[in-house]
Amino acid sequence: MVTRDPLVVFALLVLWKGYCLGESLFIQEEAVDYGENITLPCFFATDGSSGDGKGTHDDDDVWSSHEGAVWVREGREDEQVSRMSVHQDGSLSLTNVDRDDSGVYRCEIKDEIRIRIKLEVRVPPPALSNVTIVPSTVLALLLWEVTDTGGYPISHFSARYRLKEPTLLSDHQSEEKSLLDYTWHWVVPEQIKPSVREIDVYQLRPNSSYLFEIWASNHLGAGEITQLETHTQNNEAEIELARHLLEGAETFDTRVWVAAVAVVMGTLVMLALGTCYLLYKECHIPNINLDEHEIMELVPNIILNPGFDDDGVVEGHYERDENCNNRRAMHINNISTAQPYRI
């Protein structure tokens, strides 16, 4: 069934035109690191046909060459001629690029779009988002989120803190200030894993103001720093508890735990090997125990008839007794003779 509604026909034509234009003017993607130079090529049509897109330069940066190639930065009004130039072959050069140079560039010849290039400038990570601090008496919980990595994966996070210096000091406060340490202290560990989104900060002073700084780093270096201010609480019960729990937390060497675990694991391995050896030995030793029937048969002959001798020569006929003895008497020493007897 063929429709004759003019609105439907017009909509189909617009969609078909947009599809054809999108197919012929796909966006090519390019990436460059912050501070480097890049050249964007302008490909001319080789089949004798011209592009379907018509270029407009409203609210765009425009650079042109003597050969008629015109480069347009889409959605950008300010000009950056000092760092951008168009060569005789129509290519566009950008020097010392920064984050603001990211965007879509298109090359036009006689108002016909030849190519569109999406340029991504990879930079150090921008500032972290939703950075918050939840303070307690002697510790604080630092939380953050990542919305942009700058083009490279995050390698690690870094955070530090220090006491905030008071602006107006009394005589007593001036004395205290000389005893306090206002230098920056690193949050342990100094390089926080990229998968972590929160970390605890220990050994803070109760009822004190602190400055915190946190930032992300990638392949290009450290990113933008986010600074926050917080004030710790003053709870005597928590202070006393933390004094015992956190004593020596900063100076504790984790290598001690590693050594202890290694000793325990080594002992368990040796015990397991010894047990396996004993079980193996038990299963492979041959059974030398005599048959139970043979033991029961020999015991009466040995105990009740000590003169029983299989090697002796029969002298006369003896009637067998209940123990089946029909042998002659045997001398067990020079003065004693053992005679078989009935029981």
C-alpha positions as CSV (number, residue, x, y, z in Angstrom):
1,M,0.0,0.0,0.0
2,V,1.5,3.3,-1.1
3,T,0.7,6.4,1.1
4,R,-0.2,9.7,-0.6
5,D,0.0,11.9,2.5
6,P,2.4,14.7,1.7
7,L,3.6,15.1,5.3
8,V,4.6,11.4,5.5
9,V,6.4,11.6,2.1
10,F,8.3,14.7,3.3
11,A,9.3,13.0,6.5
12,L,10.6,10.0,4.6
13,L,12.6,12.2,2.3
14,V,14.2,14.0,5.2
15,L,15.1,10.8,6.9
16,W,16.6,9.4,3.7
17,K,18.5,12.6,3.1
18,G,19.9,12.5,6.6
19,Y,20.9,8.9,6.3
20,C,22.7,9.5,3.0
21,L,24.5,12.6,4.5
22,G,25.5,10.6,7.6
23,E,26.9,7.8,5.5
24,S,28.9,10.1,3.3
25,L,30.1,12.4,6.2
26,F,30.9,10.0,9.1
27,I,32.9,11.5,11.9
28,Q,36.6,10.4,12.1
29,E,38.0,10.3,15.6
30,E,41.5,11.5,16.5
31,A,43.3,11.8,19.9
32,V,46.3,13.7,21.1
33,D,48.0,14.3,24.4
34,Y,48.0,17.6,26.2
35,G,50.8,20.0,25.0
36,E,51.5,18.1,21.8
37,N,51.0,19.0,18.1
38,I,48.6,17.3,15.6
39,T,47.7,17.7,11.9
40,L,44.2,17.0,10.7
41,P,44.1,15.9,7.0
42,C,41.4,17.2,4.5
43,F,40.6,14.4,2.1
44,F,39.4,15.5,-1.4
45,A,36.8,13.6,-3.4
46,T,38.5,11.2,-5.9
47,D,35.4,10.1,-7.9
48,G,34.6,13.5,-9.4
49,S,31.6,14.0,-7.2
50,S,31.1,16.5,-4.5
51,G,29.8,16.1,-1.0
52,D,26.2,16.5,-0.2
53,G,26.7,18.6,3.0
54,K,26.6,22.3,2.8
55,G,28.8,24.2,5.2
56,T,27.6,27.1,7.3
57,H,30.0,29.2,9.4
58,D,27.6,30.8,12.0
59,D,29.1,30.8,15.5
60,D,32.1,28.7,14.3
61,D,35.9,29.3,14.1
62,V,37.0,29.3,10.4
63,W,40.5,28.8,8.9
64,S,41.2,28.6,5.2
65,S,44.1,27.9,2.8
66,H,45.0,29.3,-0.6
67,E,43.7,26.2,-2.3
68,G,40.2,26.8,-1.1
69,A,40.1,24.3,1.8
70,V,38.3,25.8,4.8
71,W,38.4,24.4,8.3
72,V,35.5,25.0,10.7
73,R,35.5,24.4,14.5
74,E,31.9,23.5,15.3
75,G,30.3,25.3,18.2
76,R,33.2,27.6,18.9
77,E,33.2,31.3,18.6
78,D,36.6,32.5,19.8
79,E,39.4,32.4,17.4
80,Q,42.8,30.7,18.1
81,V,44.7,31.7,15.0
82,S,48.0,31.8,16.8
83,R,48.0,28.1,17.4
84,M,46.2,26.9,14.3
85,S,47.1,27.1,10.6
86,V,45.9,25.6,7.3
87,H,48.6,24.2,4.9
88,Q,48.6,24.3,1.1
89,D,47.4,20.7,0.9
90,G,44.3,21.6,3.0
91,S,45.4,20.0,6.3
92,L,45.0,21.8,9.6
93,S,47.8,22.0,12.2
94,L,47.3,22.6,15.9
95,T,50.2,23.3,18.1
96,N,50.5,22.9,21.9
97,V,47.0,21.7,22.2
98,D,45.0,21.9,25.5
99,R,41.7,20.6,26.8
100,D,39.7,23.4,25.2
101,D,40.9,22.3,21.7
102,S,38.7,19.2,22.0
103,G,35.7,19.2,19.6
104,V,34.5,18.5,16.1
105,Y,36.4,20.0,13.1
106,R,35.2,19.9,9.5
107,C,36.9,20.6,6.3
108,E,35.0,22.4,3.5
109,I,35.8,23.1,-0.2
110,K,33.5,25.5,-1.9
111,D,31.0,25.2,0.9
112,E,30.9,21.5,0.6
113,I,31.9,19.4,3.6
114,R,34.6,16.9,2.8
115,I,35.4,15.4,6.3
116,R,34.5,15.8,9.9
117,I,37.0,14.9,12.7
118,K,36.2,14.6,16.4
119,L,39.4,15.6,18.2
120,E,40.0,14.4,21.8
121,V,42.7,16.0,23.8
122,R,43.9,13.7,26.6
123,V,44.8,15.7,29.8
124,P,45.5,15.0,33.4
125,P,42.4,14.2,35.4
126,P,40.0,17.0,36.2
127,A,38.9,17.8,39.7
128,L,37.0,15.0,41.5
129,S,33.3,15.4,42.1
130,N,31.2,15.1,45.2
131,V,34.2,15.2,47.5
132,T,33.0,15.2,51.1
133,I,34.5,14.7,54.6
134,V,32.7,13.1,57.6
135,P,34.7,14.2,60.6
136,S,34.8,12.5,64.1
137,T,36.9,13.3,67.1
138,V,40.3,11.9,66.0
139,L,39.5,10.5,62.6
140,A,37.6,11.5,59.4
141,L,36.1,9.7,56.5
142,L,37.1,11.1,53.0
143,L,34.7,10.3,50.1
144,W,34.8,11.2,46.4
145,E,33.6,10.3,42.9
146,V,35.1,10.2,39.5
147,T,33.2,11.6,36.5
148,D,36.1,12.1,34.0
149,T,39.6,10.4,33.7
150,G,41.1,12.9,31.2
151,G,41.4,10.3,28.5
152,Y,43.7,7.8,30.3
153,P,42.7,5.4,33.1
154,I,43.3,6.7,36.6
155,S,46.6,5.3,38.0
156,H,46.1,6.3,41.7
157,F,44.6,8.9,44.0
158,S,46.5,11.1,46.4
159,A,45.3,13.0,49.5
160,R,46.9,15.0,52.3
161,Y,45.8,17.1,55.3
162,R,47.1,19.6,57.7
163,L,45.9,21.8,60.6
164,K,44.4,25.1,59.5
165,E,46.3,28.1,60.9
166,P,44.1,30.5,62.8
167,T,43.9,34.0,61.5
168,L,43.6,35.9,64.8
169,L,45.7,34.6,67.7
170,S,45.6,35.4,71.4
171,D,48.7,35.1,73.6
172,H,47.7,31.6,74.6
173,Q,47.0,30.5,71.0
174,S,50.4,31.9,69.9
175,E,52.0,29.6,72.4
176,E,50.1,26.6,71.2
177,K,50.8,27.4,67.5
178,S,54.5,27.2,68.1
179,L,54.0,23.6,69.4
180,L,51.7,22.4,66.6
181,D,52.7,21.0,63.3
182,Y,51.1,22.8,60.4
183,T,52.9,20.9,57.6
184,W,51.1,18.7,55.2
185,H,50.7,15.0,56.1
186,W,50.0,12.3,53.5
187,V,47.0,10.1,53.9
188,V,48.2,6.5,54.1
189,P,48.8,4.9,51.7
190,E,50.3,7.7,49.6
191,Q,49.1,6.1,46.4
192,I,45.5,5.1,46.8
193,K,44.2,2.4,44.5
194,P,42.1,3.6,41.5
195,S,39.1,1.4,42.6
196,V,38.9,3.1,46.0
197,R,36.3,5.8,46.6
198,E,36.7,6.4,50.3
199,I,39.4,6.3,52.9
200,D,39.8,6.9,56.7
201,V,42.2,9.5,58.0
202,Y,43.6,8.8,61.5
203,Q,45.4,10.7,64.3
204,L,43.6,14.0,64.1
205,R,43.3,16.4,66.9
206,P,39.9,16.8,68.5
207,N,38.1,20.1,68.2
208,S,40.5,21.4,65.5
209,S,40.1,22.8,61.9
210,Y,41.8,20.9,59.1
211,L,42.4,21.4,55.4
212,F,42.2,18.4,53.1
213,E,43.4,18.1,49.5
214,I,42.7,15.2,47.1
215,W,43.4,14.7,43.4
216,A,43.7,11.9,40.8
217,S,46.6,11.0,38.6
218,N,46.9,9.3,35.2
219,H,49.6,8.6,32.6
220,L,50.0,12.4,32.0
221,G,50.5,13.3,35.7
222,A,48.6,14.7,38.6
223,G,45.2,16.3,38.0
224,E,43.4,19.2,39.5
225,I,43.4,19.5,43.3
226,T,40.2,19.7,45.3
227,Q,40.5,21.4,48.7
228,L,38.1,21.2,51.6
229,E,37.9,22.4,55.2
230,T,36.5,20.5,58.1
231,H,36.3,20.7,61.9
232,T,36.7,17.6,64.2
233,Q,34.4,16.9,67.1
234,N,35.1,17.1,70.8
235,N,33.9,13.9,72.6
236,E,35.8,12.8,75.6
237,A,34.7,9.2,75.5
238,E,35.7,8.8,71.9
239,I,39.0,10.5,72.5
240,E,39.9,8.1,75.4
241,L,38.9,5.1,73.3
242,A,40.8,6.2,70.3
243,R,43.9,6.9,72.4
244,H,44.1,3.2,73.2
245,L,43.0,1.8,69.8
246,L,45.0,4.0,67.5
247,E,48.2,4.1,69.6
248,G,51.1,3.4,67.2
249,A,48.8,3.1,64.1
250,E,51.0,5.5,62.1
251,T,54.3,3.9,63.1
252,F,53.2,0.3,62.7
253,D,55.2,-1.7,60.2
254,T,53.1,-4.1,58.2
255,R,56.2,-6.2,57.5
256,V,55.8,-7.6,61.1
257,W,52.4,-9.0,60.2
258,V,53.7,-10.4,57.0
259,A,56.6,-12.2,58.8
260,A,54.2,-13.6,61.5
261,V,51.8,-14.9,58.9
262,A,54.6,-16.5,57.0
263,V,55.9,-18.3,60.1
264,V,52.4,-19.6,60.9
265,M,51.7,-20.7,57.3
266,G,55.1,-22.4,57.2
267,T,54.4,-24.3,60.4
268,L,51.0,-25.5,59.1
269,V,52.7,-26.7,55.8
270,M,55.3,-28.7,57.7
271,L,52.6,-30.3,59.9
272,A,50.6,-31.2,56.8
273,L,53.6,-32.7,55.1
274,G,54.5,-34.8,58.2
275,T,50.9,-36.1,58.5
276,C,50.9,-37.1,54.8
277,Y,54.2,-38.9,55.2
278,L,52.9,-40.9,58.2
279,L,49.8,-41.9,56.4
280,Y,51.7,-43.0,53.4
281,K,54.1,-45.0,55.5
282,E,51.2,-46.6,57.4
283,C,49.5,-47.7,54.2
284,H,52.7,-49.2,52.6
285,I,54.2,-51.2,55.5
286,P,53.5,-54.9,55.0
287,N,51.4,-56.7,57.7
288,I,53.7,-59.2,59.5
289,N,51.2,-60.3,62.1
290,L,50.7,-64.1,62.3
291,D,47.5,-65.7,61.6
292,E,45.3,-65.9,64.7
293,H,44.6,-69.6,64.3
294,E,48.3,-70.4,64.2
295,I,49.0,-68.4,67.4
296,M,46.2,-70.3,69.3
297,E,47.6,-73.6,68.1
298,L,51.2,-73.0,69.1
299,V,50.6,-71.5,72.6
300,P,49.5,-74.8,74.3
301,N,52.5,-76.7,72.9
302,I,55.0,-74.2,74.1
303,I,53.6,-73.4,77.5
304,L,52.3,-76.8,78.6
305,N,54.9,-79.0,76.9
306,P,58.3,-77.4,77.2
307,G,60.0,-80.7,76.3
308,F,58.2,-80.9,72.9
309,D,60.9,-81.3,70.3
310,D,60.2,-81.9,66.6
311,D,63.9,-82.7,65.9
312,G,64.2,-85.6,68.3
313,V,64.3,-89.2,67.3
314,V,61.4,-91.4,68.4
315,E,62.5,-94.1,70.9
316,G,59.6,-96.5,71.4
317,H,56.0,-95.9,70.9
318,Y,54.1,-93.5,73.2
319,E,50.4,-93.2,73.3
320,R,49.3,-89.8,72.3
321,D,47.9,-87.7,75.1
322,E,45.3,-85.0,74.8
323,N,48.0,-82.6,73.7
324,C,49.1,-85.1,70.9
325,N,52.5,-85.7,72.6
326,N,54.3,-88.9,71.5
327,R,57.9,-87.8,71.6
328,R,60.7,-88.8,73.9
329,A,61.9,-86.7,76.9
330,M,64.3,-83.8,76.2
331,H,67.1,-82.6,78.4
332,I,66.9,-78.9,78.8
333,N,70.2,-78.7,80.8
334,N,72.8,-81.0,82.4
335,I,70.8,-82.0,85.5
336,S,67.1,-81.6,84.5
337,T,64.9,-83.7,82.2
338,A,61.5,-82.6,81.0
339,Q,59.0,-85.5,80.5
340,P,55.8,-85.2,78.6
341,Y,52.8,-85.7,80.8
342,R,49.1,-85.8,80.7
343,I,47.1,-82.9,81.7
